[in-house]
Amino acid sequence: MEARLVEFARLLRASGVRASPAEVTEAARAAVLVGVGERGAFRAALRATLVKRALDVPIFDQLFDLYFSALGRALEAVDRSLLEEVERSRLLEGDDLEAAREALSGALPRLSPLARAALSGDRGTLARLFQEAALRLDFSGLVMAAQVSFYARRLLSGAGGGTLPHDRADVDQALRTAGLTPRGLELVTARVGEAVEAVEEAARRWVELEARARGIGRRRTGTPLASTPISRAERERVELAVRRLAQRLKARLQRRERSRRRGALHVRRTLRKNMGLGGFPAAPVFRQKQRDRPDVVVLCDVSDSVRNVSRLMLLFLYTLQEIFHRVRSFVFVSEVGEVTAVFREERDAARAADLATAGKVVSLAGNSNYGRALRQFHELHLGAVGRRTTVIVIGDGRTNYFPHQAWALRAIRKKARRLLWICPEERWAWGSGDSEMPAYARESDRVATVTTLADLEAVADQLVPREARG
């Protein structure tokens, strides 16, 4: 709570309201006495301790609403109880409806306060739980949009979100034993999942509003890649641009290959072919150049913070895989899983990228753990890397404060032809918070910051086989 109040006092001072460190200390004591459950009392306590002039009251009220009241907008999706939703939508009738009502009524008392509020549509309780968690959470390390997912998980955990999987399983079990028809059970459990996801989305929206209030956003120009959640239409436009870039690169490579296809003159075959002309080399024969297409191994972070960029990068690499000799693809969050078969068997590029990032191979529930993933790849899959292999790591290098294990990356690089790291974060953010990109950059042959299509095109040039370059 103290960290939040210090930050709030900083905003007050930036707006011309004088708030000394001693007054912030008094505000923290007053907040502890009145608590944060009663919004009016909490506001009055801060105003009494931090505001000394009547003309500063409107500024205080405005900043208080901006800094402490964004949760109301974040909880817009939670507007009715699960049972009310089921009854209103008329998904169930007769015995199924009665069985669902009894199962939910019996399960609710056993659930955690957060899950109970989510399924009951109790926005007041949800607001209190999230507000208390936000006051305990230090947002000073939130410096860029890519960190929203990390802070959203911390906020959800602080509000009691750690028990949500258990609570959801408890409700599902109660519904299964209530005697619902298979169709009714499927419909209600789907609604339970939507209610839990609405609370998770509320945590994300809270942090997004926090980031917006801090003025955090993209600093670069150009066609942006999806480093943060975007609409479906925006995603389709970016995907189309990525595909066009890949096709343009392939066409350029094919033209270069045709123009440089011939090798040195093959003297013996030329003389043999032109024996009928007295050995005059009217029809020369050239040696065929051997295409030295590189092997590629992709190791891609698919956690929440970079999943959109990862999907687009996998889409791009899928489209380009014809120019590579062999491609092996791995994804990770805290565990590593191989998705090579998905890319090999799926004909549609977009669907292949979706399947690779959908959590079918590795769990998406936890925080990304780069050190563990790199160590696991080193132990289980180092044989995939050889002297012709280009290793591509895609991720932001944010370890969630786990050990970075950069030694494993160094060992992978020693076996490979080269190691390219593609990072969706700007260099100014490296080393901030839980970022270990400086350590990983030292063990990479090249680190490319990719936030726009222009950046992606520069990376594409790095992947062009050497004999195909102009």
Secondary structure, 3 states (H helix, E strand, C coil): CHHHHHHHHHHHHHCCCCCCHHHHHHHHHHHHHHCCCCHHHHHHHHHHHHCCCHHHHHHHHHHHHHHHCCHHHHCCCCCCCHHHHHHHHCCCCHHHHHHHHHHHHHHHHHCCHHHHHHHHCCHHHHHHHHHHHHHHCCHHHCCCHHHHHHHHHHHHHHCCHHHHHHHHHHHHHHHHCCCCCHHHHHHHHHHHHHHHHHHHHHHHHHHHHHHHHCCCCCCCCCCECCCCCCCHHHHHHHHHHHHHHHHHHHHHHHHHHHHCCEEEECHHHHHHHCHHHCCCCCCCCEEECCCCCCEEEEEEECCHHHHHHHHHHHHHHHHHHHHCCEEEEEEECCCEEECHHHHHHCCCHHHHHHHHCCCCCCCCCCCCCHHHHHHHHHHHCHHHCCCCEEEEEECCCECCCCCCCHHHHHHHHHHCCEEEEEECCCHHHCCCCCECHHHHHHCCCEEEECCEHHHHHHHHHHCCCHHHCC
